[in-house]
Amino acid sequence: TRLRTVTGVQTCALPILQAGEDIDFSYRAARAGIPVAYVAAAVVRYRYRTSLGALWRQATAYGRARRVLEARLRADGVAVPDAHIVRGWLGVARRFPHAVRRSRRADLVFKAGNLWGRTGGIW
């Protein structure tokens, strides 16, 4: 089973996330009374996406995870700032003319994909 216990905290909450598992686990550990700390010297391995399609898929997964995590936090009574989705889409629209430059396309794709994931693809 994918649900295991590590000092009293499930390693995976349902529904299973494609991204954001570290944030979810840290929150649940803190909620269970386990100290959670930031370690500046920690090493994180990260694979950069090499195509715009892969970057879009990653960004939408991050956006979906954020939507799920925010809902979980709100259900626990945690104050979560408003997402400002409309403001985010306006920011994407402002960046669009700059996407002519290759160096700016990845930023535009990531921001738009993240917003798409956060809204559930309904916008």
Disulfide bonds with the S-S distance in Angstrom:
none
